[in-house]
Amino acid sequence: MSVSQFFNWTIALAMLLPIAACATSQTIEKPAANLTGVWRGETRVIPCPANMLATETGRCNAINRITFNLRQTDSALEGTYGCGIGTLVCRDANTTTYGTVTSGTVSGRNVFMRVLLPGDLSSCLYNGFVTSPGAMWGDYRCYQGGGLVEYGQWQVSRAQGEPPPWRPE
């Protein structure tokens, strides 16, 4: 095989690998609960090492009140997000008080949600678990301009007065 043929095969293989990777599918388990409804709780900015550059000055250990209003269809989640003052205003001088859950999935007890925040054009990824039909928790990471701007933990409970969750049969 000549160098030119080897080079052509390498380029062809490099172009096909991403397509093959997209073709593989992850198995989605039956959701453990229906998450449709209003969920309220909080986020906490942690960990807080001295050299942490990802967080705004003064937000170490900040607590914010959060609300998710979710709609679940099979394993897909969508909805809205709200942030309220806890021990500090919401991130980016309180410009991130609302957002949209643009894509989310529930697989067994695992939950993933992407929240787009138009106030500062950031995106937060919430990964977590359904710990009971009325509670979820996990960690989150917020990105802006390609860089990590905040990370921490979140926990929410189903709001009072919401219909009880159903379990798919």
C-alpha positions as CSV (number, residue, x, y, z in Angstrom):
1,M,0.0,0.0,0.0
2,S,1.4,3.4,-1.0
3,V,1.5,6.3,1.3
4,S,-1.2,8.0,-0.7
5,Q,-3.5,5.0,-0.4
6,F,-2.8,4.8,3.4
7,F,-3.6,8.5,3.8
8,N,-6.9,8.1,1.8
9,W,-7.9,5.1,3.9
10,T,-7.1,7.0,7.1
11,I,-9.2,9.9,6.1
12,A,-12.1,7.7,5.1
13,L,-11.9,5.8,8.4
14,A,-11.8,9.1,10.4
15,M,-14.9,10.3,8.6
16,L,-16.8,7.0,9.2
17,L,-16.0,6.6,12.9
18,P,-18.2,9.5,14.1
19,I,-21.1,8.1,12.0
20,A,-20.6,4.6,13.6
21,A,-20.5,6.2,17.0
22,C,-23.8,7.9,16.4
23,A,-25.4,4.7,15.2
24,T,-24.8,3.0,18.5
25,S,-27.7,3.4,20.9
26,Q,-27.8,3.5,24.6
27,T,-30.5,1.3,26.2
28,I,-33.2,3.4,27.9
29,E,-34.7,1.6,30.9
30,K,-38.4,2.0,31.8
31,P,-38.7,5.2,33.9
32,A,-39.1,4.4,37.6
33,A,-41.7,7.2,38.1
34,N,-43.6,9.8,36.1
35,L,-41.8,13.1,36.8
36,T,-44.6,15.3,35.2
37,G,-45.4,18.1,37.6
38,V,-43.8,20.9,39.7
39,W,-40.6,20.1,41.7
40,R,-39.1,22.6,44.2
41,G,-35.8,22.5,46.0
42,E,-32.3,24.0,45.9
43,T,-28.9,24.1,44.4
44,R,-25.7,24.4,46.4
45,V,-22.4,25.5,44.8
46,I,-19.8,23.0,45.9
47,P,-16.9,22.0,46.1
48,C,-15.1,25.2,47.0
49,P,-11.3,24.8,46.7
50,A,-9.3,28.0,47.1
51,N,-8.2,27.9,43.4
52,M,-11.7,27.3,42.0
53,L,-11.9,29.6,39.0
54,A,-15.2,28.3,37.6
55,T,-17.4,30.1,40.1
56,E,-18.2,33.8,40.4
57,T,-16.5,35.5,43.3
58,G,-18.5,35.0,46.5
59,R,-20.7,32.2,45.2
60,C,-18.9,29.4,47.1
61,N,-21.5,27.5,49.1
62,A,-24.3,29.7,47.6
63,I,-27.7,28.2,47.9
64,N,-30.5,29.0,45.5
65,R,-34.1,28.0,45.4
66,I,-35.1,26.2,42.2
67,T,-38.3,25.0,40.5
68,F,-38.7,22.6,37.7
69,N,-42.1,22.3,35.9
70,L,-41.7,19.1,34.0
71,R,-43.6,17.2,31.3
72,Q,-42.6,13.6,30.7
73,T,-43.5,11.7,27.6
74,D,-42.3,8.1,27.8
75,S,-38.6,8.6,28.7
76,A,-38.3,12.2,27.4
77,L,-38.5,15.3,29.7
78,E,-39.1,18.9,28.8
79,G,-40.4,22.0,30.7
80,T,-39.3,25.1,32.5
81,Y,-36.8,26.1,35.2
82,G,-36.9,28.9,37.7
83,C,-34.2,30.1,40.2
84,G,-34.9,32.2,43.2
85,I,-32.8,33.9,45.9
86,G,-31.6,31.6,48.7
87,T,-28.4,32.8,50.5
88,L,-27.4,34.7,47.3
89,V,-29.0,35.9,44.1
90,C,-29.0,33.5,41.1
91,R,-25.8,33.1,39.0
92,D,-24.6,36.0,36.8
93,A,-26.0,38.8,39.0
94,N,-29.5,37.3,38.9
95,T,-29.9,37.2,35.1
96,T,-30.4,33.4,35.2
97,T,-33.8,33.3,37.0
98,Y,-35.6,31.3,34.4
99,G,-34.8,28.8,31.6
100,T,-36.1,26.0,29.5
101,V,-35.5,22.3,29.9
102,T,-34.8,21.6,26.3
103,S,-33.9,18.0,26.5
104,G,-34.1,15.5,29.2
105,T,-34.3,11.8,29.7
106,V,-35.4,9.4,32.4
107,S,-33.9,5.9,32.3
108,G,-34.9,3.7,35.3
109,R,-34.0,6.0,38.3
110,N,-31.4,8.1,36.3
111,V,-32.4,11.6,35.3
112,F,-30.7,14.0,32.8
113,M,-31.8,17.5,32.0
114,R,-30.3,20.3,29.9
115,V,-31.5,23.7,30.9
116,L,-30.9,26.7,28.6
117,L,-30.7,30.1,30.4
118,P,-31.4,33.0,28.0
119,G,-30.3,35.6,30.5
120,D,-26.6,34.9,30.0
121,L,-26.8,32.4,27.1
122,S,-25.5,29.6,29.4
123,S,-26.5,25.9,29.6
124,C,-26.7,23.8,32.7
125,L,-26.6,20.0,32.8
126,Y,-28.4,18.3,35.6
127,N,-27.6,14.7,36.3
128,G,-29.2,12.8,39.1
129,F,-31.4,10.1,40.5
130,V,-35.1,9.6,41.4
131,T,-34.7,8.6,45.1
132,S,-38.5,8.1,45.6
133,P,-41.6,9.0,43.6
134,G,-41.4,12.4,45.2
135,A,-37.7,13.2,45.4
136,M,-34.7,13.7,43.1
137,W,-31.1,14.8,43.6
138,G,-27.8,14.9,41.8
139,D,-25.1,17.3,40.5
140,Y,-25.1,20.0,38.0
141,R,-22.6,21.9,35.8
142,C,-23.2,25.2,34.0
143,Y,-21.3,26.2,30.9
144,Q,-21.0,29.5,29.1
145,G,-18.9,30.4,26.1
146,G,-17.5,26.8,26.1
147,G,-16.2,27.0,29.6
148,L,-17.4,25.7,33.0
149,V,-18.8,28.6,35.1
150,E,-20.4,26.8,38.0
151,Y,-21.0,23.3,39.5
152,G,-22.6,21.9,42.5
153,Q,-25.4,19.7,43.8
154,W,-29.2,19.9,43.5
155,Q,-32.2,18.3,45.2
156,V,-35.9,18.7,44.6
157,S,-39.2,17.3,45.9
158,R,-42.6,17.1,44.3
159,A,-44.5,20.3,45.2
160,Q,-47.4,19.9,47.6
161,G,-50.8,19.5,45.9
162,E,-49.4,17.9,42.8
163,P,-51.0,14.7,41.6
164,P,-49.2,11.5,42.8
165,P,-46.8,10.0,40.3
166,W,-47.9,7.0,38.3
167,R,-45.7,4.0,37.5
168,P,-45.9,2.8,33.9
169,E,-47.1,-0.8,33.7
